[in-house]
Structures are given as C-alpha cells and as structure tokens.
Amino acid sequence: MDAHKKNATIGTMVLLNLINFGLVGFWSFDGAVMLPFLQTQFGIGNAVGGYIVGIGKLMIALSFFFGVFSDKTVSRMGKRRPLMLLGGLISAPLIALIPHMTNIWALVAVLTVCYFGIQFAAVPYFSLVPEVIPNEKLGTANAFFSAFGGIGTLLAYAVLFSIIYTSNKFLAFYVLAAVHLGCTLATVFSIKEFVPDKLPEPESRFKAMAMSLVDVARDMPKYRDLTIFLISNLFFWLGLGVFVQFFTKFMEFYANIPNEPAGYVLGAIVIVSVILAVPVGIIGDKISRKHMVFAGMLTMFAALVIAYFVIGPRSSVSNLNLGSPKVVADLAQKQKVDIAGADFSLFVEDKFVQDANGKKKDINEDGLPDKKSEAMRWCLNGGLDEKGCGAAVSAVMGADSPAREKTLKALLALNKHVTSETSGVIKIAFGVISFAAIGMTICVVIMATILPTLMPESKMGLYMGFYSTVTGLGQFLSVVIAGTIIQKTLTAGNEALGYRWMFIQGAVCMLIAAIVVISVPYIPKANEPTITELEKQGEELARQLEKAQQPGKGGGKKSGGARPPQNKGKGGKNKGGKKKKK
C-alpha cells in the first residue's frame, strides 16, 4: 500500500465524498426538472427537449480531456483539488441563473457552460478517490460516495423538486447552487492530496490533451478488461438515463399523478440507497465484485419489466389527457358525473391564462406562466387543492362566467375519481421503484469501486475522464433516443406505449449490460492485485529476469521461462499474484 493511503479513516471518506452530495443533487434535480421546465417555459415537446438537454449533457464528453488536464496539472495544492474548486466556482452561479433565462438559446448556452463546470469538478474528484483510498477500502469509501449521492437525490426530489420548486422555482435553483458550492468547498479544503516534496516539471497539458485519444486507442487492446467493463457501463446508462429523465413526465402525463407525489416515489431510491450503500460497500470489499454488479443489473432488469406491466395500466385514468376538454367530458359521462351547465371548452391546450391586460398569469404560483389546459389538469389530478382549483377556474373562465360554479363542481367531482385511481398507482410505483433501487445501489457503489482497479494509476485522470465520457454519451443517447421514440409514438396516436417506452429501453439495455459485465475476464476482488499492481509486478519480474540472464549470474536457462504477468483475465492475476508470494 502507498504510504499516503495508510491513514484513510472513516472521517477522510466522509469529507472526501461530501462533494458528491452537491454533484448528484444537481444531476437528480436536472433530471426531474429540466424537461418539464422546457415544456412549461418554452412549450417544447419531448423530442426537442431531449435534444436540448442532450446538448448540455454532451458537454460531459469533454470529461475525457478534463482527466488528462488534471493528470498534467502541477501545483502545491495538488493536481485534482484546484480543478474541483474552479469547476464549482463556474457552475454554482450558473445554476442560480437558469430560471431567469427567457430565451431558449440563452438557456442552452448557460446549461452548456454549467455542465462544463460540473464535469470540470467531477472528473478530478473521481480520480482523487482511488489516489487517497487503498483498494481494500474502496468499497467502503464508495459506500459513502453513494450515500451522499442518495442524500443529494433526496434533496433534489423530495425537497427541491416536490416542495420548493412547486412553490418557487427560483428559490429551488438558488438553494441547489448554494449546496453545490458549499459541498465542493468543504471537500477541497478538508482533504489533503498527496504532493511530492519536489514538484515535477510542468508538461504541456494541451499537447497531452491532443494526444489523449491516441493514448486511449493504443491502450484499449492492452486493458481489455477495462474496455469490456466500459461497454457494460455504456449500456447501463443507456438504460438508467431514460428512467431518470422521463419518470416524472411519465407519472404526470401517463399516470396522471402530479409532480409532488411523483417526487416522493423517486424518494424511494434515496431511502434504499442510504440504507444499503454502506452494507453494499462493505460486502463488496469481501466478495466478488463482478458477481455483485451482475446481480444488481439483473435486479434492475426485472424491476423495469415489472414496472412496464404494473405501474399504471390498470388505472382507469392512465393514458388520459386530462388537459383535453373532450377527454374530460367523456370521462365525466363514463363516471356519471353531472356536467350540465359546465363548460370545459375554454381550457384549451395552446393558450396561456391571461389577465384583463393580456399579461400571462401564474395560477399555481410557481414563478412561471401557465396554460389554460394545465388549470383543468391540476384540478383533476390533485395538483391544486379545492381553493386553488377555484382560483384557477376563475382565472380561465372569469369570475363572472355563468358556467364557472358548475364547471368547478364537475371538476371537483371528477377529482375524487381520479385521485382514488392514482392513489393505488402511487403505492405500486413506490414498491417497484424501491425494488429497482436495490439493484441501482449495488451497481453504483460497486461499479465505482471496480473502475479504478482496472485503470493504470499513472493515467487515472485520463481514464476516469474517459469513463465519464462514456457515461455522458450513454445519458445523451438515452435521452435523445427515448425522447424521439416517445414523441413519435404519441404523435402517431400510440399513447399506450408513449412514456412507457422508458421501461422497455431501460430493461433491454440493462440486460445487455449484465451480459457484458459477466464476460469481463478479470475484475479484482479487494484482496487481489489491481491492474496497476500487476503492472508493477510485471516490471519487477522483468528486472529479475534480466538480472538472472546476465553472464556469470547462473540460472539463465531456468529463468528464461519466466514471464511478466499479462493483463489477460484471471491468468494474468494468478501469474502475477502467486509469483510474488513465492
């Protein structure tokens, strides 16, 4: 074990991973909010929204270069922490600026630079973890990584999204920005990064970045285990990304469950991850990490298949457009609700609620203007209470409308039927998502533990950046593919598939990820040599071989059969590990 890793205490692990609270909080909030925000603020559909969110997330592709940049950084503060600090200082103010954007292209620009800052901080952080934590404690350290990520998700879904965002969109972004910056500063200034007494001569970071693609292309055949593992990671995020991005929209527009209870359902992920993260990490330091990830991916596959069949289809209001006057009138007739004298025709989908002066109104007081159809939807699905619904109906129809009272009465009567149906869906969804969260927690904790053991330590930043690029590519493709297919199926009238496509895409990609990960030749356990250690053993054996073959030393012929261990699956491990023990 390297001397600077010996003092990796629990306190160190906690402080080291505190930054992840803000990072995951941002990504979770972004996943839950950004598509509904684009739709509400700019009237953008799923396909275009997927592209816009994807443009920002494609900035993650630069992680590849951020890693190289941090590898070649030379400073008395270390090579990782200065970039973590700079990334936090860039992204936090931009997070607070997002809700103030009234032009779509200005928003895209802000998002892009914001994602740049987030990843500029994240990649050096990912590289720092295995540099201060030894392999036999990586599982435990990554348990805190996941636990803080889970708490960050809880902040995003259960507090920022479900409570603050629904009442004040601006405040939600402000709080997120403050938390992200505060956690970044706490980690940067509390963790001591190893810095040699004599700093190396600075190298051209931009030249190294330019050559990084060549380095990876040259190294990938050599690090076959890492290459296969990254392919599995790509499919994992192709499956998980769609779920994270579209679940709240699925709940609102397919199951007719408003954002707040949908956020509580996603809170199941947090509860499970916080409870299981530390036990999973400790177990991962004791048994096969490969088989744990395989089991986690199969669990997620099973959960997504189950979700397709049980979350929503049996509800009589699932797949109904409660913002459509015709659909609502048909539902009232089917439920034998008296709508005589009521008038739903004013609740049109492409018109905003306006006051007498033509100014757009914010009927749910969330900081954004609302469409007339949303007033009816929220009255029916419980997004507005009885008082709020009355105010919304008056805003749309006018307080003096002769049909106002009967329209309100009809909507409140229908609300009882809708909410009685969706209450069952919420309970089922909570159970299924909790089951999926078990698999997700296993995967997130153990995959983060495996990655640095398959990477050469001298190029940790490069390959952690490459891993982030693969992850970002998976998320980008996931959202774009799903957004396009969902939009096309809805446009074609296939509402029965629509948002439920996210379960199909998620399940298929998760199954492929599981098949690929179990085929990785060598994933070291906590007590087995990492790729870096195997390389060092190989270099030592090569020196011994060269010395033994020198004239006059003897044993040249006997030593001639010895070979440095190669990274070719378990064979390489056995040769390297056992030879050293002898």
Buried (B, 14 or more C-beta within 10 A) or exposed (E): EEEBBEEBEEEBBBBBBBBBBBBBBBBBBBBBBBBBBBBBBBEBBBBBBBBBBBBBBBBBBBBBBBBBBBBBBBBEBBBBBBBBBBBBBBBBEBBBBBBEBEEBEEBBBBBBBBBBBBBBBBBBBBBBBBBBBBBBBBBBBBBBBBBBBBBBBBBBBBBBBBBBBBEBBBBBBBBBBBBBBBBBBBBBEEBEBBBEEEEEEEEEBEEBBEEBEEBBEEBEEBBBBBBBBBBBBBBBBBBBBBBBBBBBBBBBBBBBBBBBBBBBBBBBBBBBBBBBBBEBBBBBBEEBBBEBBBBBBBBBBBBBBBBBEBBBBEBEBBBBBBBBBEBBBEBBEEBEBEBEEBBBEBBBBEEBBBEEEEEEBEBBEBBBBBBBBBBBBBBBBBBBEEEBBBBBBBBBBEEEBEBBBBBBBBBBBBBEBBBEBBEEBBEBBBBBBBBBBBBBBBBBBBBBBBBBBBBBBEBBBBBBBBBBBBBBBBBBBBBBBBBBBBBBBBEEEEBEBBBBBBBBBBBBBBBBBBBBBBEBBBBBBBEBBBBBBBBBBBEBBEEBBEEBBEEEEEEEEEBEEBEBBBBBBEEBBEBBBEBBEE
